[in-house]
Structure formats: C-alpha cells, structure tokens
Amino acid sequence: MAAIDVDELRDYMKDYCGSAMMSGFPAAVLDVVDVERASGEELCRMAEQMGVDLRRFVVNS
C-alpha cells in the first residue's frame, strides 16, 4: 500500500469541489465540508469515487 500525502490531496479536493460550486453546482459546498472533515482513508475513498488519480499524491520514500 502506498502512502498518500493527505494534506495535498485535501487541498486538491477542496479546490476541485469549490470549482464545481462556483461553476453552477451549489450542492458541491456539501462536498467541501465533507472533504474538510474526512479522515485520510475517507478522503481517499471520496477522491476515487470522483475519479481522482491517487497516484498523483503518492509520497516517495
């Protein structure tokens, strides 16, 4: 299992959902709140459901 930079993923997801909200999808504000409150595991699940490629956020050891 790869380690994910959760802080970077969270920032990306907030931008992603915030952009949707500003583009005419006001319900996306609920996604922003969920992203802020999600644990790392929940955040990864949400990202995968939204089609985000988690490989972008793998931490190189």
Buried (B, 14 or more C-beta within 10 A) or exposed (E): EEEBBBEEBBEBBBEBBBEBBEEEEEEBBEBBEBBEEBEBEEBBEBBEEEEBEBEEBEEEE
